[in-house]
């Protein structure tokens, strides 16, 4: 994860700031933000991942599943529309 953050610092400075913020946040803070974004079905999983500062949707999926016990898509599917 740290290597990815350095890559973003070199090539996309704006995302680097977001990435660093995510890395310094406790999981419950970004997880709550993620859950709120997942309620809005207009956002894709990829868009949510980028907004939260993850380097990829795959990284977001893995972190979300580790903390929540299910994938972002499974969480979203469980929530009534």
C-alpha positions in Angstrom: 0.0 0.0 0.0 2.8 2.4 0.8 4.4 1.8 -2.6 1.1 2.7 -4.3 0.9 5.9 -2.3 4.4 6.9 -3.5 3.4 6.2 -7.1 0.5 8.5 -6.7 2.6 11.2 -5.2 4.9 11.2 -8.2 2.2 11.1 -10.9 -1.0 12.5 -9.4 -0.4 14.9 -6.6 -4.0 15.5 -5.9 -4.7 11.9 -5.2 -1.6 11.6 -3.1 -3.2 14.0 -0.5 -6.3 11.9 -0.4 -4.3 8.6 -0.2 -2.3 10.0 2.7 -5.5 11.0 4.5 -7.0 7.5 4.1 -3.8 5.9 5.4 -4.0 8.0 8.6 -7.7 7.5 9.2 -8.9 4.8 11.6 -10.9 2.1 9.7 -14.2 3.0 11.3 -13.9 6.6 9.9 -13.4 5.7 6.2 -15.7 2.7 6.6 -18.6 4.9 7.7 -17.9 7.2 4.7 -17.9 4.2 2.4 -21.2 2.9 3.8 -22.8 6.3 3.2 -21.5 6.4 -0.4 -22.7 2.8 -1.0 -26.3 3.9 -0.2 -26.2 6.2 -3.2 -26.4 3.8 -6.2 -25.4 6.6 -8.6 -21.8 6.0 -7.5 -19.9 3.0 -8.8 -17.6 1.1 -6.5 -14.6 2.4 -8.4 -15.8 6.0 -7.9 -16.2 5.4 -4.2 -12.8 3.9 -4.0 -11.1 6.8 -5.7 -13.1 9.3 -3.6 -12.0 7.6 -0.4 -8.3 7.7 -1.5 -7.8 4.0 -2.4 -5.4 3.3 -5.2 -7.8 0.9 -6.8 -11.3 -0.7 -6.5 -9.5 -3.9 -5.6 -7.7 -2.3 -2.7 -11.0 -0.8 -1.5 -12.8 -4.1 -1.8 -10.1 -5.9 0.2 -10.0 -3.3 2.9 -13.8 -3.1 3.1 -14.2 -6.8 3.3 -11.6 -7.1 6.0 -13.3 -4.5 8.2 -17.0 -5.2 7.3 -16.9 -9.0 6.7 -18.5 -8.6 3.2 -17.6 -6.9 -0.1 -18.9 -3.4 -0.9 -21.2 -4.9 -3.5 -22.6 -7.5 -1.1 -23.2 -4.7 1.4 -24.9 -2.5 -1.2 -27.1 -5.5 -2.4 -28.2 -6.1 1.2 -29.5 -2.5 1.6 -33.0 -1.9 0.2 -33.2 0.6 -2.7 
